[in-house]
Structure formats: structure tokens, C-alpha cells
Amino acid sequence: MDGLRAASQESGKEWMTTWLALAIVAVTVLTGCASKPAPIQDESLRRTAKEAYLYAYPMLNNYKTMYEQAINPDGKAYVGGFGKFRHDAPPYPPENREIVTPNNATADSWAWLDLWAQPWVLSLPATPKDRYNVFQMVDLYTHSFACAGVRATGFAAGNYLIAGPRWTGDKPKGITKVFRSETDFVGILGRTRLKGPSDAKNVQALQAKYQLRPLNEFLHQPAPAASPGVEWLPWDEQRATSVDFIAYLNQLLAFTQPQRAAEQDRMRRFALIGIGPGKPFDAATLDPITRDAIEQGVADGKAALLQAEKQTRSSIGLFGSRAELAP
């Protein structure tokens, strides 16, 4: 855990600080909606809607990144789909905002994995002792659940199996370590140290050896049944910050595993406003009281984000694994 925590804190700040910046942008746009809402008849629904909006906020912003990088082929940040690396190298232009503050001391390697049908294997070559690299793995909840790289797993070559919640197998032969995700979709951000402009070719040669393969390909076995097709909701910032945030959340929850009792209790409360894994959601079918409660709960959630942004001075302690964030 100490290796994971050190790697996550050093290399994961840029990825996860994205959500802080997104909160700043969102609440800045929304400060014009600060008029005091009219009283509603059911304060409990309003409180539940606020809780649900804050719960969903990091998940939806993570989905925004996944949609642009792995789902939308017309997106500027598209990496080529699931199971593919896109390797970048500094210097990053000012308009690069995939990470809020581009890091010109490392070269990035982005990828997203669909773990529904089977695990994937991340193969890393032996790394020179003077070279730093790390591969941070983030689930749909935005929990940083694992890291591979020189500080977390060492300088030797390795094959790391990344499994979703549906996989119940044992560690196959040839696998160095198994990382288990609570969700069927996972994002990977790799970073490789760049010593300077003249070092770019060396970094690119190392990046070319980073490999992603489905488990059946690694084991030279037939492929299992393919994942079911998903009609992903197109990303719409306005919808995602309105009552319709529930539609996005419901779609994402379909790719998560049932959690401990506290999580299940939360989902029972959320069900009162139409939230549930894979559950269809149409705001037009809500009764006026429920819709009003959700709208005001969303407004309360946005206000809470604004207040938190004003009070936050560091990202330390805000990001990490589920165990680190909710012991």
C-alpha cells in the first residue's frame, strides 16, 4: 500500500486535480443561478438529490473524459477506442487541457479498458534505473485503485492483469500481479520521465514497448463472448449539470459491482428520485414535487461545490483508493 500511495500521490495529482478544476469551471458558470429557491414540500427528496449530485459529480466528469477519449471518434482527444494506447510527448501546447497543468517533465500514455468480457494485460518492459514511469489506474468511481511502475512494482519487466468485477479466475501463468477494479471500465494514465528535448527518442522507444492485450490473446486462447453493445449517452454539459444527471449516473452504475452496506443504503435512498443501475430515466415523467426537489437539490450541490472550492487549498487527501478515501 505504501508503494501504491507514494506512486499515486506523486503521479496522480495531475489527473485527479482535473476534477477540482472542473468544479471551479462549473460553479463559475453557475453563480448566476444563486437566487434563493422557493420552498418545496419534501425536503428529504431535496437532501437526497443534493447527495446524489455530489456523489455523481466525479463519476460524470470522468465519463466526460472517457467519452472524448474512447467513445467519440470525432473528439479531439480520441485515443482510438478501448484497449489502445495513445502516447504523447512534451512540449504540450497551452490549449492541452486533458490534464489541467500539462507536465513537460514526463510523456503521457493514455488508454481506456473495457473489462466486461474479460480482463486485459498491461505488459511493461524492463525500465532503466535512471528512468521513472508509472501507470495509474482509475475506475468509474474515480478511485485510483492500482499503480504499476518503478516505484510501485519495480524496474523489472512485468505483465499486469487488470480485471473487472465479473472476473472470478485465478492468476494465470505468466502474470506478475492481478489488479481488481470495482467497475467494468477503467482509465489508465501512464507517465514516463523525459530528461529533456534530446531524450524524446529514448522515451518514444520505451513507450513503443508498452503493450495492452486482452487476456485470451496473452494466453493464446479463443476469445470469449464479446461485450454487449452500449448506446453511450453523448456528453452534454448542460444535461449533465441538470436533473438529467441521473440519466448519466444510471448508465454508469450498470457497470459497477454492488458495494458494502453503506453503499447499498445510499442506493436505496437514491432510488426515491429514480436512480438505479441501468434504470431508464426521463425527467418529463417526474411529478412536479419530485422534479422541483431534484432541481433544488442539484442547485444545493452546485453551491456546496463552490463553497468547497473556496476552502480547498490542497488536493492531498482528496484522491486515492476506496480504502484511503473511505476507511
C-alpha positions as CSV (number, residue, x, y, z in Angstrom):
1,M,0.0,0.0,0.0
2,D,2.9,2.4,0.8
3,G,4.2,2.0,-2.8
4,L,0.8,2.5,-4.3
5,R,0.2,5.5,-2.1
6,A,3.5,7.1,-3.0
7,A,3.1,6.5,-6.7
8,S,-0.5,7.7,-6.6
9,Q,0.3,10.9,-4.7
10,E,3.3,11.8,-6.9
11,S,1.9,10.9,-10.3
12,G,-1.8,11.0,-9.9
13,K,-2.2,14.6,-8.8
14,E,-2.4,16.0,-12.3
15,W,-5.1,13.5,-13.4
16,M,-7.2,13.8,-10.3
17,T,-6.7,17.6,-9.9
18,T,-8.7,17.8,-13.1
19,W,-11.9,17.3,-11.1
20,L,-11.0,20.3,-8.9
21,A,-10.5,22.5,-11.9
22,L,-13.7,21.2,-13.5
23,A,-15.6,22.1,-10.3
24,I,-14.1,25.6,-10.5
25,V,-15.3,26.0,-14.1
26,A,-18.7,24.5,-13.4
27,V,-19.5,26.6,-10.4
28,T,-18.2,29.8,-12.0
29,V,-20.6,29.3,-14.8
30,L,-23.4,28.6,-12.4
31,T,-23.0,31.5,-10.0
32,G,-25.7,33.4,-11.9
33,C,-28.2,31.0,-10.5
34,A,-27.8,32.0,-6.9
35,S,-31.3,33.3,-6.2
36,K,-32.9,31.7,-3.2
37,P,-35.2,28.8,-4.3
38,A,-38.8,28.6,-3.3
39,P,-39.7,26.2,-0.5
40,I,-40.7,22.7,-1.6
41,Q,-43.0,20.2,0.1
42,D,-40.5,17.4,0.5
43,E,-37.1,18.4,2.0
44,S,-36.0,14.8,2.3
45,L,-36.0,14.4,-1.5
46,R,-34.1,17.7,-1.9
47,R,-31.4,16.5,0.5
48,T,-31.3,13.2,-1.3
49,A,-30.9,14.9,-4.7
50,K,-28.1,17.0,-3.3
51,E,-26.3,14.0,-2.0
52,A,-26.8,12.2,-5.3
53,Y,-25.5,15.1,-7.4
54,L,-22.3,15.3,-5.3
55,Y,-21.9,11.5,-5.5
56,A,-22.3,11.6,-9.2
57,Y,-20.1,14.7,-9.9
58,P,-16.7,13.0,-10.2
59,M,-18.2,10.0,-12.0
60,L,-19.8,12.2,-14.6
61,N,-16.6,14.2,-15.2
62,N,-14.6,11.0,-15.5
63,Y,-17.2,9.8,-18.1
64,K,-16.7,13.1,-20.0
65,T,-13.0,12.2,-20.4
66,M,-13.8,8.6,-21.3
67,Y,-16.4,9.7,-23.8
68,E,-14.0,12.1,-25.5
69,Q,-11.0,9.8,-25.5
70,A,-12.5,6.3,-26.1
71,I,-16.1,6.6,-27.4
72,N,-16.4,9.7,-29.6
73,P,-14.3,9.2,-32.7
74,D,-14.8,12.8,-33.6
75,G,-13.3,14.1,-30.4
76,K,-10.0,15.9,-30.4
77,A,-8.7,13.8,-27.6
78,Y,-9.8,10.4,-29.2
79,V,-7.2,7.7,-28.4
80,G,-8.6,5.2,-30.9
81,G,-11.2,3.3,-28.8
82,F,-10.9,1.0,-25.9
83,G,-7.8,-1.1,-25.4
84,K,-5.4,1.2,-27.3
85,F,-2.6,3.4,-26.1
86,R,-2.1,7.0,-27.3
87,H,1.4,8.1,-26.5
88,D,2.1,11.8,-26.2
89,A,5.3,13.7,-25.7
90,P,6.1,17.2,-24.5
91,P,6.2,20.0,-25.1
92,Y,2.5,20.3,-24.6
93,P,0.7,23.3,-26.2
94,P,-1.2,25.7,-23.9
95,E,-4.5,24.5,-25.3
96,N,-3.9,21.0,-24.0
97,R,-6.4,20.6,-21.2
98,E,-6.7,16.8,-20.8
99,I,-4.8,17.5,-17.6
100,V,-5.2,20.9,-16.1
101,T,-1.5,21.7,-16.0
102,P,0.4,19.7,-18.6
103,N,3.6,18.2,-17.2
104,N,6.5,18.8,-19.6
105,A,8.8,16.6,-17.4
106,T,7.0,13.4,-18.4
107,A,5.5,11.9,-21.5
108,D,1.9,10.7,-21.2
109,S,0.3,7.4,-22.3
110,W,-3.5,7.3,-22.2
111,A,-5.7,4.3,-22.5
112,W,-9.2,3.0,-21.5
113,L,-10.2,-0.6,-21.0
114,D,-13.5,-2.4,-21.4
115,L,-13.3,-5.3,-18.8
116,W,-16.8,-6.6,-19.2
117,A,-16.0,-9.6,-21.3
118,Q,-12.5,-10.4,-19.9
119,P,-9.5,-8.9,-18.2
120,W,-6.7,-7.1,-20.0
121,V,-3.0,-7.4,-19.6
122,L,-0.6,-4.4,-19.3
123,S,2.9,-5.5,-20.3
124,L,5.8,-3.3,-19.3
125,P,9.4,-3.7,-20.3
126,A,12.4,-3.6,-18.0
127,T,13.0,0.1,-17.2
128,P,16.5,1.6,-16.8
129,K,17.4,2.6,-13.3
130,D,17.6,6.3,-14.2
131,R,14.1,6.3,-15.8
132,Y,10.8,6.9,-13.9
133,N,7.5,5.7,-15.0
134,V,4.1,5.0,-13.5
135,F,0.7,3.7,-14.8
136,Q,-2.2,4.9,-12.7
137,M,-5.5,3.0,-13.0
138,V,-8.7,4.8,-12.2
139,D,-12.2,3.2,-12.1
140,L,-15.6,4.7,-12.9
141,Y,-15.9,6.0,-9.3
142,T,-12.6,7.8,-9.9
143,H,-10.9,5.6,-7.2
144,S,-7.2,5.3,-8.0
145,F,-7.2,1.5,-7.3
146,A,-3.8,0.5,-8.6
147,C,-0.5,1.6,-9.9
148,A,2.2,-0.2,-11.9
149,G,5.7,1.3,-12.5
150,V,9.1,1.6,-11.0
151,R,8.0,2.9,-7.5
152,A,5.0,0.6,-7.2
153,T,6.1,-2.6,-8.9
154,G,9.9,-2.2,-9.6
155,F,12.2,-1.8,-12.6
156,A,11.8,-5.4,-13.9
157,A,9.6,-6.3,-16.8
158,G,6.1,-7.4,-15.8
159,N,2.7,-8.5,-17.0
160,Y,-0.1,-7.0,-15.0
161,L,-3.7,-8.4,-15.3
162,I,-6.4,-5.8,-14.8
163,A,-9.8,-7.5,-14.0
164,G,-13.3,-6.1,-13.6
165,P,-15.9,-7.2,-11.0
166,R,-17.2,-10.0,-13.2
167,W,-14.0,-12.0,-13.4
168,T,-13.6,-14.7,-10.9
169,G,-10.5,-16.5,-12.2
170,D,-7.1,-17.2,-10.6
171,K,-3.8,-15.6,-11.6
172,P,-2.8,-17.2,-14.9
173,K,0.7,-18.3,-15.6
174,G,3.0,-15.5,-16.7
175,I,1.1,-12.8,-14.9
176,T,3.2,-10.8,-12.4
177,K,0.3,-9.3,-10.4
178,V,-3.5,-9.0,-10.6
179,F,-5.2,-5.7,-10.1
180,R,-9.0,-5.8,-9.5
181,S,-11.4,-3.0,-10.4
182,E,-14.8,-2.4,-8.9
183,T,-16.1,-1.3,-12.4
184,D,-16.1,-2.7,-15.9
185,F,-14.4,0.3,-17.4
186,V,-11.0,1.6,-16.4
187,G,-8.8,4.5,-17.4
188,I,-5.0,4.4,-17.5
189,L,-2.7,7.3,-17.4
190,G,1.0,6.4,-17.8
191,R,3.8,8.8,-17.3
192,T,7.4,8.3,-18.4
193,R,10.2,10.6,-17.3
194,L,11.6,12.9,-20.0
195,K,15.1,14.3,-19.3
196,G,14.9,17.0,-22.0
197,P,14.2,17.5,-25.7
198,S,17.2,15.4,-26.7
199,D,15.7,12.5,-24.7
200,A,12.5,12.3,-26.7
201,K,13.6,9.4,-28.9
202,N,14.6,7.3,-25.9
203,V,11.2,7.9,-24.3
204,Q,9.3,7.1,-27.5
205,A,11.3,3.8,-27.8
206,L,10.3,2.8,-24.3
207,Q,6.6,3.8,-24.9
208,A,6.6,1.6,-28.0
209,K,7.2,-1.4,-25.7
210,Y,4.2,-0.6,-23.5
211,Q,1.5,-3.2,-24.6
212,L,-2.1,-3.8,-23.9
213,R,-3.7,-7.2,-24.7
214,P,-7.0,-9.0,-23.8
215,L,-6.3,-12.0,-21.6
216,N,-7.3,-14.5,-24.3
217,E,-4.6,-13.1,-26.6
218,F,-2.0,-13.1,-23.9
219,L,-2.8,-16.8,-23.2
220,H,-3.2,-17.7,-26.9
221,Q,-6.8,-18.9,-26.3
222,P,-10.1,-18.3,-28.2
223,A,-11.8,-15.0,-27.4
224,P,-14.8,-15.2,-25.1
225,A,-18.2,-13.8,-26.0
226,A,-17.9,-10.1,-26.8
227,S,-19.2,-7.3,-24.5
228,P,-22.8,-6.3,-25.3
229,G,-23.1,-3.1,-27.3
230,V,-23.6,0.0,-25.2
231,E,-25.5,3.0,-26.5
232,W,-23.5,5.6,-24.7
233,L,-25.1,8.9,-23.9
234,P,-23.5,11.7,-25.8
235,W,-21.8,14.1,-23.5
236,D,-23.8,17.2,-22.9
237,E,-22.5,19.6,-20.2
238,Q,-25.9,21.2,-19.8
239,R,-27.7,17.9,-19.3
240,A,-25.1,16.5,-17.0
241,T,-25.5,19.5,-14.6
242,S,-29.3,19.4,-14.6
243,V,-31.9,17.0,-13.4
244,D,-30.7,14.7,-16.3
245,F,-27.5,14.0,-14.4
246,I,-29.5,11.0,-13.2
247,A,-29.6,9.5,-16.7
248,Y,-25.8,9.6,-16.9
249,L,-25.4,8.2,-13.4
250,N,-27.8,5.3,-14.1
251,Q,-25.9,4.3,-17.2
252,L,-22.5,4.3,-15.3
253,L,-23.9,2.4,-12.3
254,A,-24.8,-0.5,-14.6
255,F,-21.1,-1.2,-14.9
256,T,-20.3,-1.2,-11.2
257,Q,-20.5,-4.0,-8.6
258,P,-22.7,-3.9,-5.6
259,Q,-20.8,-2.4,-2.7
260,R,-20.7,-2.7,1.0
261,A,-23.7,-1.9,3.2
262,A,-23.1,1.8,3.3
263,E,-23.2,2.0,-0.5
264,Q,-26.3,-0.1,-0.7
265,D,-28.1,2.1,1.8
266,R,-27.2,5.1,-0.3
267,M,-28.6,3.5,-3.4
268,R,-31.9,2.7,-1.6
269,R,-32.2,6.4,-0.8
270,F,-31.3,7.4,-4.3
271,A,-34.0,5.1,-5.7
272,L,-36.6,7.5,-4.4
273,I,-35.6,10.0,-7.1
274,G,-35.2,7.5,-10.0
275,I,-31.6,6.4,-9.6
276,G,-30.6,2.8,-10.1
277,P,-28.1,0.7,-12.2
278,G,-29.2,0.8,-15.8
279,K,-32.6,2.2,-14.9
280,P,-34.2,4.4,-17.7
281,F,-34.7,8.0,-16.7
282,D,-37.0,10.5,-18.3
283,A,-37.3,13.8,-16.4
284,A,-40.5,14.6,-18.3
285,T,-42.3,11.7,-16.3
286,L,-41.5,13.1,-12.9
287,D,-44.3,14.5,-10.8
288,P,-43.9,18.3,-10.1
289,I,-42.9,17.9,-6.4
290,T,-40.2,15.3,-7.2
291,R,-38.8,17.3,-10.1
292,D,-38.8,20.5,-8.0
293,A,-37.0,18.7,-5.2
294,I,-34.3,17.3,-7.6
295,E,-33.8,20.7,-9.2
296,Q,-33.3,22.4,-5.9
297,G,-31.1,19.5,-4.7
298,V,-28.9,20.0,-7.8
299,A,-28.7,23.7,-7.0
300,D,-27.7,22.9,-3.5
301,G,-25.0,20.5,-4.7
302,K,-23.5,23.2,-7.0
303,A,-23.5,25.6,-4.1
304,A,-21.6,23.1,-2.0
305,L,-19.0,22.6,-4.7
306,L,-18.5,26.3,-4.9
307,Q,-18.0,26.5,-1.1
308,A,-15.7,23.6,-1.1
309,E,-13.6,25.1,-3.9
310,K,-13.2,28.3,-1.9
311,Q,-12.0,26.4,1.1
312,T,-9.7,23.9,-0.6
313,R,-6.0,24.7,-0.6
314,S,-4.5,21.3,-1.5
315,S,-5.5,18.1,-3.2
316,I,-3.8,16.0,-0.5
317,G,-6.3,13.6,1.0
318,L,-8.9,14.2,-1.7
319,F,-7.9,11.4,-4.1
320,G,-6.9,7.8,-3.7
321,S,-8.2,4.3,-3.5
322,R,-11.6,3.5,-1.9
323,A,-9.8,2.3,1.2
324,E,-7.8,5.5,1.5
325,L,-10.9,7.7,1.0
326,A,-13.5,5.8,2.9
327,P,-11.8,3.6,5.6
